[in-house]
């Protein structure tokens, strides 16, 4: 990733919102999280790491399953692509 690549806080694995939906990041002293839904150059958000897709959501019941399962752990519905 170059310094000029634009990234979004909301797509970073470190970004969270608290109970009142206020943005939070453990690296807000190093990254610019102001206007977190707007893109900024990577050089302004150097701790950015893209979120990792760790699963799939069942279209029938909405349960988040691990990638290795081909049927929903909750309802047994087959995974669809």
Secondary structure, DSSP 8 states (H G I E B T S, - for coil): --TT-EE-GGGBTT-EE-TT--EE-TTTTTS--TTTTS-EEGGGSTT--B----EEE-TTT--EEETT-SB-TTT--B---
